[in-house]
Amino acid sequence: MITSRSKAERVSNRIKSIKACLGGWIGYYALAETPSVFQEIEGWLRRRLRMCVWKQWKRVRTLYRELRALGLPERVLHIMANARKGYWRMFRQLNNALNNAYWQSQGLKSLTERYHRIRQAW
């Protein structure tokens, strides 16, 4: 599985494998009128990647350091770094830190934008 929680892999490598897998998939399914499906998949994929990143950071010290590097306020840093929620449940709090712009900068392009670009080319 590309987004396996147990596989310790760099985010850049995960994104490369996701792009390789989804590139052909989008090209194949671009014929269908399904933009909402791509939006749902894109949301789930980002949530899953946030969960993988949160699990990799693991320790409170690492969480604190990485969240500070993302520019979060000190009060929010303390609350998030010491949270005991599960990896999957922390996604709402991580939306501010690891937002869509963050994933764009990491190389993960929007599936829906790519879908619309392919649809317009036809």
C-alpha positions as a Markdown table, in Angstrom:
| # | Residue | x | y | z |
|---|---|---|---|---|
| 1 | Met | 0.0 | 0.0 | 0.0 |
| 2 | Ile | 1.4 | 3.4 | -1.0 |
| 3 | Thr | 0.3 | 5.2 | 2.2 |
| 4 | Ser | 1.1 | 2.4 | 4.6 |
| 5 | Arg | 1.4 | 3.7 | 8.2 |
| 6 | Ser | 4.0 | 1.1 | 9.1 |
| 7 | Lys | 6.3 | 1.8 | 6.3 |
| 8 | Ala | 8.8 | 4.5 | 7.3 |
| 9 | Glu | 9.3 | 6.4 | 4.1 |
| 10 | Arg | 10.1 | 10.0 | 3.2 |
| 11 | Val | 7.1 | 12.2 | 2.2 |
| 12 | Ser | 8.8 | 13.0 | -1.1 |
| 13 | Asn | 9.0 | 9.3 | -1.9 |
| 14 | Arg | 5.4 | 8.7 | -1.0 |
| 15 | Ile | 4.3 | 11.6 | -3.2 |
| 16 | Lys | 6.4 | 10.3 | -6.1 |
| 17 | Ser | 4.7 | 6.9 | -5.9 |
| 18 | Ile | 1.3 | 8.5 | -5.5 |
| 19 | Lys | 1.8 | 10.7 | -8.6 |
| 20 | Ala | 2.9 | 7.7 | -10.6 |
| 21 | Cys | -0.1 | 5.7 | -9.6 |
| 22 | Leu | -2.7 | 8.4 | -9.9 |
| 23 | Gly | -1.3 | 9.9 | -13.1 |
| 24 | Gly | -2.5 | 7.0 | -15.3 |
| 25 | Trp | -5.6 | 6.5 | -13.2 |
| 26 | Ile | -6.7 | 10.1 | -13.8 |
| 27 | Gly | -6.0 | 9.8 | -17.5 |
| 28 | Tyr | -8.2 | 6.7 | -17.7 |
| 29 | Tyr | -11.1 | 8.0 | -15.7 |
| 30 | Ala | -11.1 | 11.5 | -17.1 |
| 31 | Leu | -13.6 | 10.3 | -19.7 |
| 32 | Ala | -16.3 | 10.0 | -17.0 |
| 33 | Glu | -18.2 | 13.0 | -15.5 |
| 34 | Thr | -16.9 | 12.4 | -12.0 |
| 35 | Pro | -15.3 | 15.6 | -10.5 |
| 36 | Ser | -16.8 | 15.0 | -7.1 |
| 37 | Val | -15.2 | 11.5 | -6.9 |
| 38 | Phe | -11.8 | 13.1 | -7.5 |
| 39 | Gln | -12.5 | 15.7 | -4.8 |
| 40 | Glu | -13.3 | 13.0 | -2.3 |
| 41 | Ile | -10.2 | 11.0 | -3.2 |
| 42 | Glu | -8.0 | 14.1 | -3.0 |
| 43 | Gly | -9.4 | 14.9 | 0.5 |
| 44 | Trp | -8.9 | 11.4 | 1.7 |
| 45 | Leu | -5.4 | 11.2 | 0.3 |
| 46 | Arg | -4.3 | 14.5 | 2.0 |
| 47 | Arg | -5.8 | 13.3 | 5.3 |
| 48 | Arg | -3.9 | 10.0 | 4.9 |
| 49 | Leu | -0.6 | 11.8 | 4.2 |
| 50 | Arg | -1.2 | 14.0 | 7.2 |
| 51 | Met | -1.7 | 10.9 | 9.3 |
| 52 | Cys | 1.5 | 9.4 | 8.0 |
| 53 | Val | 3.5 | 12.5 | 8.7 |
| 54 | Trp | 2.0 | 12.8 | 12.2 |
| 55 | Lys | 3.0 | 9.2 | 12.9 |
| 56 | Gln | 6.5 | 9.7 | 11.7 |
| 57 | Trp | 7.0 | 12.7 | 14.0 |
| 58 | Lys | 5.9 | 10.5 | 17.0 |
| 59 | Arg | 7.7 | 12.0 | 20.0 |
| 60 | Val | 6.5 | 15.2 | 21.7 |
| 61 | Arg | 9.8 | 16.9 | 21.1 |
| 62 | Thr | 9.8 | 16.1 | 17.4 |
| 63 | Leu | 6.2 | 17.2 | 17.0 |
| 64 | Tyr | 7.0 | 20.5 | 18.7 |
| 65 | Arg | 10.0 | 21.1 | 16.6 |
| 66 | Glu | 8.3 | 20.3 | 13.3 |
| 67 | Leu | 5.2 | 22.3 | 14.1 |
| 68 | Arg | 7.3 | 25.3 | 15.1 |
| 69 | Ala | 9.1 | 25.1 | 11.8 |
| 70 | Leu | 5.7 | 25.3 | 10.0 |
| 71 | Gly | 5.0 | 28.6 | 11.8 |
| 72 | Leu | 2.2 | 27.7 | 14.2 |
| 73 | Pro | 1.6 | 29.9 | 17.3 |
| 74 | Glu | 3.2 | 28.8 | 20.6 |
| 75 | Arg | -0.1 | 28.1 | 22.3 |
| 76 | Val | -1.3 | 25.9 | 19.5 |
| 77 | Leu | 2.1 | 24.1 | 19.4 |
| 78 | His | 1.9 | 23.1 | 23.0 |
| 79 | Ile | -1.7 | 21.8 | 22.6 |
| 80 | Met | -1.0 | 19.8 | 19.5 |
| 81 | Ala | 2.3 | 18.4 | 20.5 |
| 82 | Asn | 0.9 | 17.1 | 23.8 |
| 83 | Ala | -2.4 | 15.8 | 22.3 |
| 84 | Arg | -3.2 | 12.1 | 22.8 |
| 85 | Lys | -5.6 | 11.7 | 20.0 |
| 86 | Gly | -5.0 | 9.0 | 17.4 |
| 87 | Tyr | -3.2 | 9.6 | 14.2 |
| 88 | Trp | -6.4 | 9.6 | 12.1 |
| 89 | Arg | -8.2 | 11.9 | 14.5 |
| 90 | Met | -5.6 | 14.7 | 14.5 |
| 91 | Phe | -6.3 | 15.7 | 10.9 |
| 92 | Arg | -8.5 | 18.7 | 11.8 |
| 93 | Gln | -5.8 | 20.2 | 13.8 |
| 94 | Leu | -3.2 | 19.4 | 11.2 |
| 95 | Asn | -5.2 | 21.1 | 8.4 |
| 96 | Asn | -3.8 | 24.5 | 9.5 |
| 97 | Ala | -0.2 | 23.3 | 9.6 |
| 98 | Leu | -0.2 | 20.9 | 6.6 |
| 99 | Asn | -2.6 | 22.7 | 4.3 |
| 100 | Asn | -3.1 | 22.4 | 0.6 |
| 101 | Ala | -0.3 | 25.0 | 0.0 |
| 102 | Tyr | 2.1 | 22.8 | 2.0 |
| 103 | Trp | 1.3 | 19.7 | -0.2 |
| 104 | Gln | 1.7 | 21.8 | -3.4 |
| 105 | Ser | 5.1 | 22.8 | -2.2 |
| 106 | Gln | 6.0 | 19.2 | -1.6 |
| 107 | Gly | 5.0 | 18.3 | -5.1 |
| 108 | Leu | 1.5 | 16.9 | -4.7 |
| 109 | Lys | -0.6 | 18.5 | -7.3 |
| 110 | Ser | -4.4 | 18.8 | -7.2 |
| 111 | Leu | -6.3 | 15.8 | -8.7 |
| 112 | Thr | -9.3 | 17.9 | -9.5 |
| 113 | Glu | -7.3 | 20.5 | -11.3 |
| 114 | Arg | -5.6 | 17.9 | -13.3 |
| 115 | Tyr | -8.9 | 16.2 | -14.1 |
| 116 | His | -10.4 | 19.5 | -15.4 |
| 117 | Arg | -7.2 | 20.2 | -17.4 |
| 118 | Ile | -7.5 | 16.8 | -19.1 |
| 119 | Arg | -11.3 | 17.3 | -19.7 |
| 120 | Gln | -10.7 | 20.6 | -21.3 |
| 121 | Ala | -8.1 | 19.2 | -23.7 |
| 122 | Trp | -10.7 | 16.7 | -25.1 |
